[in-house]
């Protein structure tokens, strides 16, 4: 039987590092952000709705979404973020459901008994949590995450803006069945994942 884990965590928590580590240990991993971006096919209904909502100049000359322009507009306010979510979320949930319910989607994979779905904004996705056997959160204090993000090249202001749209550490923990503390980063994180 396949065990499905939804992996959640706020910006710079180590969620993507955890997902890559689980993949190296044989898990079949799905990045929900990438799955959403894959929906942005030029000429699709989703792209047309995005352009109608955020301005046709979010598209390049070939009709493809310009990610930086869309991100600037979509994450400028809670209302604009909700507008993007309203366009993409229903289709994304359906695609994920189809993938998880389709045994051939992971057939032939080296170790299909663990499927990990990495979710960047869990609060918007709780209606789909019933598809998971477990929700696993990777957490670290905001101050630690802020320094990590800046070390990766993000500005303090950009981190603060993005973090303000995410759940608090307490709310994140409340969404999870299991929380792994990642204050100490990689090697400590890997040992905790192995123990989990």
Secondary structure as UniProt FT lines:
FT   STRAND          3..8
FT   TURN            11..12
FT   HELIX           15..24
FT   TURN            25..26
FT   STRAND          28..31
FT   HELIX           32..38
FT   TURN            42..43
FT   HELIX           45..54
FT   HELIX           56..58
FT   TURN            61..62
FT   HELIX           67..74
FT   HELIX           78..100
FT   HELIX           103..105
FT   TURN            106..108
FT   TURN            110..113
FT   STRAND          114..119
FT   HELIX           122..124
FT   HELIX           126..131
FT   STRAND          134..139
FT   HELIX           142..151
FT   TURN            152..153
FT   HELIX           156..163
FT   TURN            164..165
FT   HELIX           169..175
FT   STRAND          178..181
FT   HELIX           186..195
//
